[in-house]
Amino acid sequence: MEQPRTRHPQSRQRPQPPLSSQSALADGPAVYGVRPPARPGRPVPPVVLALRRLPSPRLTGLGAGLFASVAMVVIGTLDWLLLDGSPVAYGLLFLPVCALTALWVREADIVTAPIGVPIAFAAGIVPISGGEGGLGGQIMAVVTSLAVHAGWLYGGTLIAGVIASVRKVRQMGRRRRRPRPGPPPSASASPSRR
């Protein structure tokens, strides 16, 4: 009569070749999922720390354009009420709105930031343009204000474009650094039957 086995057979492990000291240092932390300690670098400037504490919403392209437009209409109205339509105050407040729009738009819609801010500038300049004489007079006043204050418009658009370009380059760099998955196993390689 045969007795059933009570012990399970153990699988043999293959001996691992010793690693060289250089490859052990390079691959060691990655194998065990431990990150190497952070290198002490330059201290972070206080401006960067302050910017990191700001909220970081991710707006769609339409949401970013809407944010910029509403912000500029509110700024234009407040400028008209409080400062009697000062174009310098309006232009100075337009620049941070452009920067925030380019920072808060999500990565899929980065391209829309430099497109939406000129539209927001034109929408917000309506209250301070000072047109008279009906709709035609108001349109002529807006066109004249846009021509006279084009420097602010170009400056804000440039800020939004630079920020959007930097974000796009960083996004492409992150994609390039990500490991690509290997090719899927082919269906033609099937085990042979005996």
GULUMTI-628457 format. One record per atom (N, C-alpha, C): z negated, y negated, x negated. Coordinates in steps of 0.02 Angstrom, whole numbers, padded with zeros to 5 digits, always signed. Layout:
N
ZYX
...
***
This chain:
194
+00000+00058-00042
+00000+00000+00000
+00000-00062-00045
+00041-00107-00026
+00049-00167-00067
+00005-00223-00040
-00026-00261-00084
-00069-00316-00065
-00028-00381-00064
-00038-00423-00013
-00001-00487-00014
-00028-00533-00068
+00017-00572-00092
-00003-00620-00145
-00046-00674-00116
-00099-00690-00151
-00141-00744-00129
-00129-00806-00171
-00097-00797-00227
-00082-00855-00270
-00008-00871-00266
+00007-00935-00260
+00077-00956-00258
+00104-00962-00329
+00165-00943-00340
+00192-00951-00408
+00200-01025-00425
+00184-01041-00485
+00189-01111-00507
+00256-01122-00540
+00284-01179-00525
+00348-01195-00555
+00337-01219-00627
+00382-01201-00669
+00376-01221-00738
+00404-01291-00747
+00369-01331-00784
+00392-01399-00798
+00426-01399-00865
+00481-01435-00867
+00518-01440-00929
+00482-01489-00975
+00478-01474-01037
+00446-01522-01083
+00490-01584-01090
+00459-01641-01088
+00494-01705-01094
+00500-01724-01168
+00559-01747-01188
+00565-01769-01257
+00523-01832-01267
+00494-01840-01326
+00454-01900-01338
+00497-01962-01338
+00470-02015-01309
+00506-02079-01306
+00494-02117-01371
+00545-02154-01390
+00535-02198-01447
+00490-02255-01425
+00459-02287-01472
+00411-02340-01455
+00446-02398-01420
+00508-02412-01440
+00543-02469-01410
+00561-02454-01337
+00587-02395-01324
+00606-02379-01255
+00544-02369-01212
+00489-02346-01241
+00428-02337-01203
+00401-02404-01180
+00407-02454-01223
+00384-02520-01204
+00430-02551-01152
+00495-02539-01158
+00543-02569-01112
+00541-02536-01044
+00535-02468-01042
+00539-02433-00979
+00471-02416-00949
+00418-02420-00988
+00352-02399-00965
+00330-02432-00901
+00327-02498-00897
+00303-02529-00835
+00348-02516-00776
+00415-02511-00787
+00461-02501-00732
+00453-02432-00702
+00438-02381-00745
+00432-02313-00721
+00373-02307-00674
+00318-02337-00689
+00258-02331-00649
+00251-02385-00595
+00300-02429-00589
+00299-02481-00539
+00250-02537-00554
+00231-02544-00616
+00185-02597-00636
+00225-02652-00669
+00213-02712-00649
+00248-02768-00679
+00214-02787-00744
+00253-02806-00793
+00222-02829-00855
+00184-02894-00841
+00133-02908-00880
+00096-02970-00868
+00140-03031-00877
+00128-03081-00837
+00168-03142-00839
+00156-03178-00905
+00211-03200-00933
+00206-03236-00996
+00181-03306-00982
+00136-03329-01023
+00114-03398-01013
+00172-03445-01029
+00192-03484-00980
+00248-03529-00989
+00225-03601-00986
+00273-03642-00972
+00258-03713-00965
+00216-03725-00903
+00173-03773-00904
+00135-03788-00843
+00182-03817-00790
+00167-03801-00728
+00208-03824-00672
+00192-03897-00658
+00243-03940-00653
+00230-04011-00639
+00198-04019-00570
+00157-04071-00562
+00124-04081-00497
+00172-04094-00440
+00230-04123-00455
+00279-04136-00402
+00304-04069-00373
+00316-04021-00417
+00340-03955-00394
+00285-03921-00353
+00223-03927-00375
+00168-03897-00336
+00163-03929-00267
+00172-03996-00263
+00170-04030-00199
+00227-04008-00154
+00287-03998-00183
+00344-03977-00143
+00335-03905-00118
+00301-03863-00157
+00289-03794-00135
+00241-03791-00076
+00199-03841-00069
+00151-03841-00013
+00182-03865+00052
+00241-03896+00048
+00274-03919+00110
+00296-03859+00151
+00302-03868+00217
+00327-03813+00258
+00399-03797+00239
+00417-03735+00247
+00484-03714+00228
+00518-03678+00285
+00534-03714+00339
+00569-03681+00394
+00640-03663+00375
+00668-03615+00406
+00737-03596+00394
+00777-03610+00457
+00815-03664+00455
+00854-03686+00513
+00924-03657+00508
+00953-03644+00565
+01024-03625+00566
+01065-03687+00550
+01130-03678+00542
+01173-03736+00528
+01171-03787+00584
+01173-03763+00646
+01169-03808+00703
+01100-03840+00708
+01048-03802+00694
+00980-03829+00695
+00969-03882+00642
+00998-03871+00583
+00991-03921+00529
+01027-03986+00548
+01087-03980+00576
+01123-04040+00598
+01086-04076+00654
+01057-04037+00700
+01018-04067+00754
+00955-04101+00728
+00921-04068+00681
+00862-04099+00650
+00879-04166+00618
+00933-04166+00578
+00952-04228+00543
+00972-04282+00593
+01009-04263+00645
+01031-04313+00694
+00973-04343+00733
+00927-04300+00756
+00870-04325+00794
+00826-04368+00749
+00816-04346+00687
+00774-04385+00640
+00805-04454+00628
+00870-04457+00619
+00902-04521+00604
+00905-04566+00665
+00912-04538+00725
+00910-04580+00785
+00840-04609+00794
+00788-04568+00782
+00719-04593+00787
+00707-04647+00734
+00729-04634+00673
+00720-04684+00619
+00758-04748+00635
+00820-04741+00660
+00859-04801+00678
+00826-04841+00733
+00800-04806+00783
+00767-04841+00838
+00703-04876+00815
+00663-04840+00774
+00602-04872+00748
+00618-04930+00701
+00672-04923+00664
+00693-04978+00620
+00714-05039+00662
+00749-05027+00716
+00771-05081+00759
+00711-05115+00793
+00661-05074+00814
+00603-05102+00848
+00555-05137+00800
+00541-05107+00743
+00489-05132+00698
+00515-05180+00645
+00574-05165+00617
+00600-05203+00560
+00662-05244+00577
+00679-05249+00640
+00736-05288+00663
+00802-05262+00634
+00808-05197+00626
+00871-05167+00604
+00885-05175+00530
+00837-05165+00487
+00846-05172+00415
+00888-05114+00388
+00948-05128+00362
+00990-05073+00337
+00961-05041+00274
+00923-05078+00234
+00894-05049+00173
+00841-04997+00191
+00798-05013+00239
+00747-04965+00261
+00780-04903+00291
+00833-04914+00330
+00868-04858+00360
+00899-04814+00307
+00930-04844+00258
+00962-04806+00204
+00911-04769+00161
+00855-04802+00146
+00804-04769+00106
+00774-04709+00143
+00766-04715+00207
+00738-04658+00245
+00790-04604+00259
+00853-04621+00252
+00906-04572+00260
+00906-04521+00203
+00889-04543+00142
+00892-04499+00084
+00844-04440+00089
+00779-04450+00107
+00737-04391+00114
+00756-04345+00172
+00785-04373+00225
+00809-04331+00279
+00865-04286+00255
+00909-04313+00212
+00963-04272+00183
+00934-04216+00140
+00885-04233+00099
+00855-04182+00055
+00820-04128+00096
+00783-04147+00147
+00748-04098+00189
+00797-04054+00227
+00851-04084+00250
+00902-04045+00286
+00932-03992+00240
+00947-04011+00178
+00977-03963+00131
+00926-03910+00109
+00862-03928+00107
+00811-03879+00087
+00793-03831+00143
+00795-03855+00205
+00771-03814+00260
+00824-03773+00294
+00888-03783+00279
+00939-03742+00310
+00936-03672+00278
+00947-03621+00318
+00943-03553+00291
+01002-03539+00245
+00994-03487+00204
+01043-03475+00151
+01112-03457+00178
+01116-03427+00236
+01181-03410+00264
+01220-03472+00286
+01185-03527+00299
+01218-03588+00324
+01212-03647+00276
+01206-03633+00212
+01196-03687+00163
+01253-03737+00165
+01313-03714+00178
+01372-03757+00176
+01369-03813+00228
+01331-03802+00282
+01331-03850+00336
+01289-03912+00322
+01245-03909+00272
+01200-03966+00259
+01239-04029+00239
+01287-04026+00191
+01323-04087+00175
+01371-04110+00230
+01384-04067+00278
+01428-04085+00334
+01389-04121+00389
+01328-04098+00401
+01288-04125+00456
+01257-04193+00443
+01241-04208+00379
+01205-04271+00366
+01248-04333+00377
+01313-04335+00362
+01351-04396+00379
+01355-04408+00455
+01357-04353+00493
+01358-04360+00566
+01292-04389+00590
+01237-04367+00558
+01171-04393+00576
+01165-04467+00558
+01194-04486+00501
+01193-04557+00481
+01229-04599+00533
+01287-04575+00556
+01326-04613+00606
+01290-04616+00672
+01255-04562+00691
+01219-04562+00755
+01159-04609+00752
+01125-04612+00695
+01066-04654+00690
+01079-04727+00679
+01140-04744+00658
+01155-04814+00644
+01173-04853+00708
+01182-04818+00762
+01200-04851+00826
+01148-04904+00846
+01083-04889+00845
+01035-04940+00867
+01033-05002+00822
+01045-04994+00757
+01039-05052+00712
+01105-05087+00699
+01160-05062+00728
+01225-05093+00713
+01233-05162+00746
+01199-05173+00802
+01199-05239+00834
+01263-05258+00870
+01296-05211+00901
+01358-05227+00936
+01346-05262+01003
+01393-05305+01021
+01390-05340+01085
+01458-05336+01119
+01459-05347+01183
+01522-05350+01219
+01547-05284+01246
+01503-05240+01267
+01524-05178+01298
+01535-05122+01247
+01571-05071+01270
+01582-05011+01230
+01626-05026+01169
+01677-05065+01178
+01722-05082+01122
+01685-05120+01067
+01644-05167+01086
+01606-05205+01038
+01555-05162+01001
+01524-05115+01037
+01476-05069+01005
+01511-05023+00955
+01570-04997+00974
+01607-04953+00928
+01628-04991+00866
+01651-05053+00874
+01671-05093+00815
+01611-05108+00771
+01552-05119+00800
+01492-05133+00761
+01471-05071+00722
+01478-05012+00752
+01460-04949+00717
+01508-04937+00660
+01573-04947+00672
+01623-04936+00618
+01611-04985+00561
+01597-05048+00578
+01582-05098+00526
+01519-05080+00487
+01467-05058+00522
+01405-05038+00488
+01417-04979+00442
+01457-04931+00465
+01472-04873+00422
+01510-04894+00360
+01555-04942+00367
+01593-04965+00309
+01550-05005+00261
+01507-05047+00288
+01465-05089+00246
+01411-05049+00210
+01384-04999+00244
+01329-04959+00215
+01352-04890+00192
+01414-04887+00169
+01442-04823+00147
+01406-04797+00084
+01376-04840+00045
+01340-04818-00015
+01282-04772+00003
+01244-04791+00054
+01190-04748+00076
+01216-04682+00103
+01272-04686+00139
+01302-04626+00168
+01325-04578+00113
+01359-04605+00063
+01383-04563+00007
+01324-04536-00034
+01274-04578-00045
+01216-04556-00084
+01179-04499-00050
+01167-04504+00014
+01133-04451+00051
+01173-04387+00054
+01239-04395+00064
+01283-04336+00065
+01284-04303-00003
+01283-04344-00056
+01282-04316-00124
+01217-04278-00136
+01161-04304-00114
+01096-04270-00122
+01098-04203-00085
+01122-04203-00024
+01126-04141+00014
+01173-04091-00019
+01229-04116-00045
+01277-04072-00078
+01250-04041-00142
+01215-04081-00182
+01186-04055-00244
+01132-04003-00230
+01088-04017-00182
+01035-03969-00166
+01066-03905-00137
+01116-03912-00094
+01148-03852-00066
+01184-03812-00121
+01215-03846-00169
+01250-03811-00223
+01200-03774-00268
+01144-03805-00284
+01094-03772-00325
+01066-03711-00289
+01052-03718-00225
+01027-03661-00187
+01078-03604-00184
+01142-03621-00177
+01194-03570-00174
+01200-03534-00241
+01197-03571-00297
+01201-03540-00363
+01142-03494-00374
+01082-03515-00354
+01023-03472-00362
+01029-03410-00318
+01057-03417-00259
+01066-03359-00215
+01115-03310-00246
+01169-03334-00275
+01217-03290-00307
+01187-03256-00368
+01144-03291-00405
+01110-03261-00462
+01063-03206-00441
+01027-03216-00386
+00982-03163-00361
+01021-03102-00338
+01079-03112-00307
+01120-03056-00286
+01146-03017-00346
+01164-03053-00398
+01191-03020-00458
+01138-02979-00493
+01075-03001-00491
+01021-02966-00525
+00997-02905-00486
+01009-02902-00421
+00987-02845-00381
+01024-02782-00402
+00989-02726-00408
+01025-02664-00425
+01068-02642-00367
+01127-02622-00383
+01173-02599-00331
+01160-02525-00318
+01163-02505-00255
+01152-02434-00240
+01210-02393-00267
+01195-02332-00287
+01247-02288-00314
+01297-02269-00260
+01351-02238-00280
+01401-02217-00230
+01372-02162-00186
+01393-02160-00123
+01367-02109-00079
+01392-02040-00101
+01352-01989-00089
+01374-01922-00110
+01437-01903-00071
+01485-01875-00107
+01548-01858-00074
+01540-01794-00034
+01575-01791+00021
+01571-01734+00066
+01610-01675+00039
+01657-01688-00008
+01699-01634-00034
+01661-01588-00081
+01606-01613-00110
+01567-01571-00156
+01519-01529-00115
+01543-01473-00091
+01500-01429-00052
+01479-01369-00094
+01421-01341-00082
+01398-01285-00122
+01444-01224-00110
+01456-01186-00162
+01499-01127-00156
+01462-01071-00123
+01497-01033-00082
+01466-00977-00047
+01479-00913-00085
+01432-00869-00084
+01440-00805-00118
+01458-00752-00070
***
